């Protein structure tokens, strides 16, 4: 009987590894009351208030309250603005959008970015169903974007993780099947169909392929949902210009560059840094919280640190 070759866990992940992350999915959450040093502190989370919620109390209006919760009858009668306070009575839909494109198949000293992205998605998915919310996903590579509708069950999480592992193990060095901007467009096309409103969208990516069309699509998502960016980069991507010799890939082509080709090396490094900076600038523009991840430190430790766990 032929045995399957053992996968290097730094290069590829599998369902077993992602399933075991269930036991590390603790010490963080995506609820409104975040620790003071969480990247989500101060995030506007009132989008769910006043829609299919339980009425709790009436109180005076405070700066930052959603004007849609204003009780105009009480306001007119008392001469002071009053708002209705509601509590959530329903599960929230959480969507993880997991990048498994060729640009993610990169890692200098630790794991591949694609493995880190898969681990982030697994940790979040396990935590979401533990918090009584529903989790859905869009898993995308160079050629396809697979949507999975939100559900709350361990079996559904395993289905999501199995699809992530499958896409992950299809990755290989070389030319991408499609341009990065086109693969982003496919992701957002599926997002428009799957994500309705009042959800939490968690985009896990390195951000390569961003363009003006992507920005419009991100803006549209932010209008009716909370959006969080898990930005995965490798330390080498921030320090390319200092290397004398390296083999590089932009997700489509591979190139060996030596110190004798410094001008070409510097131009490539500049393009990589610019791609990273452009994507984070868009997040800042639309007030999207950015959780930074690298390929060196344990993913669960990074996630807890980003969300203010002590």
Beta strands, then each sheet from edge to edge (+ up, - down):
strand 1: 54-60
strand 2: 82-87
strand 3: 93-99
strand 4: 134-140
strand 5: 145-151
strand 6: 200-205
strand 7: 226-232
strand 8: 246-249
strand 9: 254-257
strand 10: 289-293
sheet 1: 1+ 2-
sheet 2: 5+ 4- 3- 6- 7- 10-
sheet 3: 8+ 9-
end
